Amino acid sequence: MHTPITGRPVRVALVGAGNRGLTYAQWIKNHPDRAELVAVADPRPAAREASGAPLRFDDWRPLAEERIADAVIVATQDRMHVEPVLALAEAGYAILAEKPLAPTEEETRRIVEGVRRAGVLFAVCHVMRYTPYTDLVKGVVDSGVLGRLVSLEHLEPVGWWHYAHSYVRGPWRSERESSPMLLAKSCHDLDWIAYVMGARIEQVTGFGGLAHFRPENAPEGSAERCLDCAVEPECPYSAPKLYMPTLRERGHVWPVTHVTDETDEAGLVRALREGPYGVCVYRSDNDVVDHQVLAMQLTGGVTATFQMMAFTEQTHRQTRVFGSHGWLTGDGERVTVQDFRTGATTVHSTGASGSNAGDGHGGGDFRLVEAFVTAVATGDPTAVRSGPGTSLGSHLAAFAAERARHTGTVQRVPAA
């Protein structure tokens, strides 16, 4: 079922050459002895060019008609995963799919059932499982130093500007066009909680909503677009204040690359004048929540809380794990452990940085691709940590949490 590849690099095709797809492709470019990007499929000429792949298609279907690679990375938008994943699995490709798999439970189950039926290697881009920080936290938890695990609390500080960029003005601003915020941004975190604690999320409830980015909260004298707005200089969500300094100081990098393909200030101004990234945050068509809190019960009676918050600095997740004999606090780069038996406090550091998509998720992006390529090359699926079953579990927890939020109930999470 999983035949090892010997004597040559793993051949990879890329479907969707946006920020995530090009990030994963960069590891391949950096390791020509281990992998080779042979093809790209994307409707945008500039994106195809940026990939550097020799074979270029404006649609993924030619890849399904004739298998030209060993593996494919599917990094399209949330609602564009089901058809290519199922067709490419049927064609025999090993598949690395961006999260979330799909915006509905029915579609997510279709993907998982389809790849299982096809018998292909399949992994999901839950990059948080692959970071050195995660290895450190899980190592402490699994060591037993905390005693019996009792509870966990976890905060995702999205960042005020990141939320405005991606979830007010960007492609994830609408549940209808993408998926609920908890699924689009935080299925990572539900997956991470279950992975670190070594337990399944069994029940969930929660609350949340869109508190701030609404028309009634627009400042007096504000305009439809930042470039026309008298109060723009004082607005924390000003598009010129977000994008212009980035372009001037760092060049045409994320998040500016999401705003325009042009690389100069004139091009950026045009994009802010005409496109969605220059619209007032209080007048956008966004409907996803800007804050959400969950309470969960995991197997063994372990409890957990999770909070997704837009109104923070953009930084690492914050975590606390409580045990009968010790507790752990973590900030994405360091972990502090207090042992109740000895009174000793120990600080561990990963030496890693970079909390967001632009910075490689603390090393998780590249380590994910390395694990996937290793699994394809060796034929050993255990090299990946985010296979179809475990990933389905985090998605089912997210769907249950959304049902709980909308109905004010406690929801059971079905087994994957």
N, C-alpha and C positions, 0 to 999 in steps of 0.2 A: 504493500500500500504506500509506503514511504521509502522510495528507492534512493540510496545514497548517490551523490554526484561526485565523481572522482576525475581528476586530471584537468579540470578547468574551473573558472569562477562560475558562480550561480548566475544565470541570466534572469534579469528582472524587467518587467514592464510596469509602467506607471499609468494609472487611470486617474486623472485629476491632478493637474500640476499647479495647485494653489500653494499657499504657505506651508501647509502640512505635508503635501506630497513632495514639494521641492526640498523640504527639510530632511525627510527620509531618504530622498535621492542623493543628498549630499554625503551621507555616510557611504553610500555605494561608490560615489566618485572618489572618496577618500581612501577606499580599500579596493583598488582594481585587482588585487591578487585574490580577492574573495568573492567579489560580485561585479556584475557588469549591467548597466542600464542600457537595454537594447531597444526599447520602444516607449513612446508616450502617446496617450490619447487625451486630448483636451480641445474644446472648441475654440480656444483663444490662441491665435498665432504667437503672441508674445510669450505666453506660458509654455507652449511647445518649444519655442526657441530657448527659453531659460532653462529647460530641463537638460538640454545638450544631448538628448537621445538621438541616435542616427535614424531610426524609423519613427515617423510622426504621423498621427492620425487625428482627425477632428472628432472622432467618435470611437467608443470602445468596441463596437461590434466586430470590426475586422480581427481583433485579438481573439474573439470567441470562435470565429470561422476557421482560423488556422492557428494552432498553438505555436507561438514563436519564442516562448521563454519558459523557464522552469517555474517562475513565480510571478505574481502580480500584486502590486500595492493599489488598493482602491481607496482613494482619498477625495472622493467627490463630496458634494454637500449632503446633509443628513438624509434628505428625501430622495436621493439618487443612488442608493446603495443596493437595493434589493435586486433589480434586474441584472446589473452587471455581475454582482457577486454570484448569483445563481447560475448564470450562463457561463461564467469563467470557471466556476467549480466543475460544472458539467464537462467543460473542455479539458479538465485535468490539471489546471494550474493550482499550485500552492498559493494561498491568499492571505495577505495581511490587510485587514479592513479598518478604516478609521472609525472611531467611536463618535456618536452612538451608532449602533448597527442600523436602526430604523426608528421612526417616530411613533410606531404603534407596537403593541404586544404581538398582534397577529403577524405583522411583517417581520419582526425580530425572530419569532419562532420559525417562520418560513425560511429565513436565512440559515438558522442553526440546523434545522432539519435537512435543508438542501445540501449543505456542505458535509454533513454526516453521511447522507445517502451517497454523495459522490465519492466519499472516502479520501478527500484531499486534506493536506495539512492546512489548518486554519487558525489564525491568530487575530486578536483585536488590539487596537492601539491604546490599551490602558497603560500609558507610559509611566504612570506613577508607580506601578509595580516594579519597575526596572531601575529606579534611582538608587544611588548609594545611600541616601537618607532612608529609604524604605528598607534596604538591607540592614541598616543599623537598628532601626526601630524593631523590625521583626526579629532580629537577632537577640535583642534584649528581652522581648516578650517571650520568645521560645526558650530562652535560657532558664527560665524559672525563677529568676531573681525577684520578680514582682509577686511571687506566690500565686495564689488562685486569682485569675483575672475576674474583675468585678464590673468595671465600666470603662468607657472611653468617651471623651468629648473631642470634637474635631471642627475646626473653623476653616472655611475657604474664604480668604479675603480677596475678592475678585479685583478690587481697585476701582476707584471712582472713574478714572479716565478709561480704563480697560472696559468697564461695563458700558460707558457711553459709546466707545468705539465699536464694540462687537455686538452689543445687545440692545442699543437704542438706535444707532445709525447703521449697523452692520447686518450681515446676512442672517444672524441668529435672533433678530429683534422680534420675529413673528412666529408664534406657535404653528400657524397655518403653513408658513413657508419653510420652517425648519423643524423645531420640536420644542417641548417645554424646557425652560431654563435648567431644571434639575437634571434632565436627561442630557441636554446638549453640553452643559458645563460640568455637571457634578456626578454623572454616572461613574466617572473616574474615582470620586471620593467614596461612594458607596462600595465600589469594587475594592478600594484600598482598605476600608474599614474591615470588610469581611476577610480579606487576605491577611492583614496584620494580626487580627484577632483569632484567625484560624477557625472561624465560625460562620454560620449562615444567618443572614437577616431573616427572621421569621415573622415579625410583626412590626408595623410602622404607623405612626400618625404624625401630623404636622400642620403647620400654618405658614402663610406667606402671602405676598401680593405685590402689586406695583404701587409703591407709596409715593414716589417723588416725580417721576418723569411723565407728568400729566399736564394737559393744557392749562388747568386751573392754577398750576404752580409757576407758570411763566412769569418772569419779572415784568413789572410795569415798564412799558417803553421798549420791550424786546420785539424782535422781528422774526420773520419766517426763516431767515438764514443768518448765520454768524457774520458774514461779510457785510450785511446791511444793518447790523444791530448796534444801537447806541449803548447798550449795557454789556456788550461783549467783553470789554477789557476787564470787567469785574466778575465775569461768569467763570466758575470753576470748570465748566464743560465746554469752553470756547474751542471750536475746531482750529482756528489759527494758532492758538496757544499750544494746542496738542501737537499739531503736525509740522508747523513751520520750524520750530527749534530742532526737531528731530531731523528734518531734511538738511538744515544748515550745519548741524553739528556731527551727524552720523551718516548723512547721505541717504540714498534711496533704499531704506531698509524698512522692515516691519516696525510700526503699523502703516507707514506711508505707502508701502507697496500695495496695501489693500485699497487705498484711496485712488491711486492713479498709476498707470504704467509709465507716465512721463516722469523724467528725472530732474526737472528744473522747477524753480519757484513759480514760473508762469503757468506751467502745466498743473501744479498743485492748486493754484488759485482757480484755474478753470474748473477743476474737479470739485472744489468747494463751492463754486458758484452754481454748478449744474447738477452735481451728483448728491447721493444721500448723506455723504459724510460732512456736508456743509449745512445740513438742516438743523434748526434749533432743536435741542433735545426735548423740549417741552411740546413740540409740535410734530414729532415723528409719529409713525404708525405702529410703534412698538407696543407689544402687549405682554411680554414675558415678565416674570416677577423680578423685583430688585432686592428682595430679601426673602429668605425661607428658612425655617427651622424644623428639624425632624427629631422625633424620639423613637428609638428602636429597641426591640428585644431580639437578641441573637440566641443561637442554640446554647444550652447549658445555663440559661438564665442571665447571661451577660447583657448589660444594657449599654446603649450608646446614644449620644446626641450629635447632630450635625447641623451646622449653620452656614448657609451661603449668604454672603453679605457684599453688596455693591459698594457700600460707603466706607471704604478703607483705603489704605495705601495698597499698591499692587505688590504683593510680597508672597512669601511661602505660606503654605498651610500651617496652622498651629494645632498641636495635638497634645492631649494629656491621656495617659493610660493609668488606671487605678487598680492596684492589686492588694491582696491581703497582707503582703509582706514588703511592699514598696510601691513607689509610683514614678512615672516617667513624664517629663515634659519635653516637647520638641518643637523647633521653629523652622524646620526644613534644612538647616545646616548643622545644628547641634542638638544633642540629646543629653538631658540631665536626668540621672537616675538616683533616687534616694532609697537606700536599703534600711527598712525599719529595724531589722535585727541588729545591725551594727551601728546604725546612725550615720554611716558613711554616705557622702554624696559624690558621685562620679560624673564627669562631663566628657562626652564623646563628640568628636567633630568629624564630619565627612570630608571637609576640604572642598566640597562642591558648592557652586552658586548657580543662579539663574532659575527664577521661579516661574517664568512664563513661556509662552510659545516662541517668543522672539529670542529667548536665551536657552532654548533646548530643554526646558523642564528639568533643570538640575541634573543633566546627564541622561535622563530617561529616554529622550527621543532616540539618541544614537544607540544606547544599549538595547532598546527594543529591536531596532533593525538588525543589530548584530546577532541577537538571539534568534530572530526569525531566519536570517540567512544561515546561521549555524544549523538550525533544525532542518532546513531544506537540503543543505549540503550533506549532512550526516544521515538524514532519514529518521532522526530521533525527535519526535514531537515534544518530548519533555524539556527540550531546550527553551521552549516558550512557556511563559507563566500565565498567559491570558488566552486560553483556548476557548472553544465554543461553549462548553458547559458552565465554566466559571463566569464568563462574560454574560451569558444569559441570566445568571442569577442577579447580577447587579442591575441589569435592565429591568427585570421583573420587580425588583425592589423600588426602582424609580417610578415605574408605572403604578405600583401600589401606593406609593407616597403621594402621587398626584391625585389618585382617587380619594385618599384620606383628606388631602387639602380641600378638595372641592366639595366633599360631603360632610366634613367634620366628624369623621369616624376613625376607628382603629382598623387597619386592613391587614389581613394575613397575606404573606408573600408566598405564592405557590412555589413548589420545588422546581428546580430547573430541569 
